[in-house]
Amino acid sequence: MSLHQPKILVIMGSVRSGRRCPQIADLVMSAAEAAGRLTPELIDLKEWPLPADDEPEIPAKGDYKREHTRAWSAKVAEAEGFVLVSPQYNWGYPAPLKNALDHLSKEWRGKPVAIVTYGGHGGGKCASQLLQLADAFKMRPTVTAPAISVPRESIESGAPMAPDALEAYRPAVAQALGELADLIAAA
Ligand SMILES: Cc1cc2nc3c(=O)[nH]c(=O)nc-3n(C[C@H](O)[C@H](O)[C@H](O)COP(=O)(O)O)c2cc1C
């Protein structure tokens, strides 16, 4: 058995005040830690301010002028795979997640990715958009893409999901993480 536990980034797609994202990301982190095949690091995009207008070159060149872009590049480059934890916003995914993805190019390229979405109906339309983006970067997505349905009353009140309701998705999340570890191992 290999002792190498590849580093993955679990990226929270929401930076919204009062966001639910940390609750969903906690499930991903605890499932990854329980499985023991990966070394997950939680990424909060709130801690990675990446202005959309201050890099003069296109990201595909990798010729970054700003220190924050270089730091983001190094962080993403060191990972062997990713979990994108994203809410569905108006049938898509949040602008800060798009911005963080668009800031780089080769750092994502060809790497495995698991997409975990949530929303009123599980966030399937957001997952479709993220799959298109993964295709653009020639990333290798897991077959399993957990889509967590947030109850309407929880969306409207802003209250966290009931723990039991969220726990019901743990097997699907564990399955996606297992597939992610397999894809990384197969590289
Ligand atoms: C701007 C915005 C747009 C939304 N659009 C959708 C949507 O299209 N479909 C859906 O099922 N839920 C939608 N929702 C509900 C969110 O999926 C739900 O509130 C989720 O908890 C938001 O994630 P966050 O709290 O981590 O930011 C939307 C919420 C926001 C804030």
The ligand as a Gaussian input file, in Angstrom:
#p B3LYP/6-31G(d) Opt

LIG

0 1
 C      -27.512000      34.966000      -5.956000
 C      -28.188000      33.645000      -5.646000
 C      -28.762000      32.919000      -6.671000
 C      -29.345000      31.674000      -6.417000
 N      -29.836000      30.950000      -7.460000
 C      -30.252000      29.679000      -7.236000
 C      -30.610000      28.835000      -8.332000
 O      -30.548000      29.193000      -9.495000
 N      -31.016000      27.588000      -8.058000
 C      -31.063000      27.109000      -6.777000
 O      -31.437000      25.945000      -6.590000
 N      -30.734000      27.865000      -5.715000
 C      -30.322000      29.138000      -5.931000
 N      -29.942000      29.935000      -4.856000
 C      -29.990000      29.354000      -3.510000
 C      -28.595000      28.874000      -3.128000
 O      -28.199000      27.732000      -3.835000
 C      -28.536000      28.596000      -1.627000
 O      -28.970000      29.753000      -0.954000
 C      -27.140000      28.271000      -1.171000
 O      -27.158000      28.030000       0.209000
 C      -26.174000      29.397000      -1.457000
 O      -24.864000      29.026000      -1.066000
 P      -24.041000      29.890000      -0.009000
 O      -24.968000      30.100000       1.165000
 O      -22.882000      29.023000       0.388000
 O      -23.634000      31.148000      -0.693000
 C      -29.389000      31.181000      -5.090000
 C      -28.818000      31.937000      -4.048000
 C      -28.203000      33.150000      -4.318000
 C      -27.554000      33.899000      -3.183000

